[in-house]
Amino acid sequence: THHLSSAFIIAIYLHYRPRSKEKGDRNFKIAHSPNAQPRTMCGPTITRAPPKKKHSLLLTTESFGPAATGTSAQKKKNDDEHDALIDPLHLSPSIPSTLFTLAVVVGVLIVFEQSLRHVFETYQHVHPLLSESERNRHVLARHIGVDTMACLAVAVVGIRNAHILDEIRAHTFGRANAMSPSTYKRRMYTYHPAAQQTLLLFLAYQIKNTYDSWVWNDGIVFIFHHLFSGATAWGAMYPGGCHMFAIFFMGISEVSTCILCMLANFDDEFGVVGLGDAFPKTKLVMGVVFAVTFIVCRCVLWPICTYHFLKDTKLVLECDSELAQRRKGWIKLFRYSSVSLSVLQVIWLGEIIMTLKRELDKMSS
């Protein structure tokens, strides 16, 4: 009887004893955290009060905050993928810092444009197309100093951080366990400073582009496109999400747009009238380069990324976690944008093929 009583007391003690923090009982810490959220169908989500952020000009990728992949809460520690996720909103720069930097970037684009206007004004004697019309000089300054430079900036940041898309590349080349549905939260909510930087540069360009489209009377369709694109970029920054996909959609894919902005100078409607006739071979070469980059970026890579994006965002919409609930409106906007642009890629491809055929016919005749 004495032995049974002792065993009973020991069993009670082992069951109710305090858990040691040093032994790292993770489930105990999550369950007893003052900020813990109840476990949902999507796994647990730990939220915390947003940290106080310093206001500063965001000049480098590092200034956009720490990479979430380097924090312990974002790393895979067990097999069921029920790790807590840090809200991207807690890692991103302060909104005042972002607004201030946006104003500076827009200002830099204006400086580029005005500087090129001055250059073309000074050297207008080089070619009659520069001297015969002030509009020609201003069109070139806009397409080169604003459009091309902005697209080049986001493309360079995207390409330099293409490793963020390694999981998509691995799945494309046959690695079966890549892009698993069980890891969608990591893909959708992981904060990437480089993506935040890309989105900010992209948004700054859309702000300037909206103003230019209004001044140059490009049409209401272009204005709505720029506003819609800018809103999408802002939603990806605040409250934040989809950063892995932003590296491609707002970064790498703009390589073809960068070439298109230069090619637009040769268009009689949106560019300099007569420039294509003055430099036909240059126009043809740039047209071919654009067609190649468009096919690679928009017809090959775009559908692959869109497929995975729509799969992951569908899982977000089916989830009832706090992270998902806070972003569902934005996610629906992102999905609509993705599908709409994917349809446009097909239309644009047809137009590119027809345009190239016309130009080749001109060269042969």
Salt bridges, closest charged atoms under 4 A:
ASP25 OD2 - ARG19 NE 3.57
GLU81 OE2 - LYS76 NZ 3.39
ASP83 OD1 - ARG26 NH2 2.59
ASP87 OD2 - ARG326 NH1 2.27
ASP87 OD1 - ARG327 NH2 2.55
GLU113 OE2 - ARG117 NH2 3.83
GLU113 OE1 - LYS208 NZ 2.90
GLU121 OE1 - ARG137 NH2 3.01
GLU134 OE2 - HIS138 NE2 3.97
ASP147 OD2 - HIS143 ND1 3.06
ASP166 OD1 - ARG169 NH2 1.96
GLU167 OE1 - ARG186 NH1 3.52
GLU167 OE2 - ARG187 NH1 3.10
ASP212 OD1 - LYS208 NZ 2.73
ASP218 OD2 - ARG142 NH2 2.78
GLU254 OE2 - ARG298 NH2 3.35
ASP312 OD2 - ARG187 NE 2.68
GLU318 OE2 - LYS314 NZ 2.54
GLU322 OE2 - ARG326 NH2 2.46
GLU359 OE2 - LYS283 NZ 3.51
GLU359 OE2 - LYS362 NZ 3.85
ASP361 OD2 - LYS357 NZ 3.47
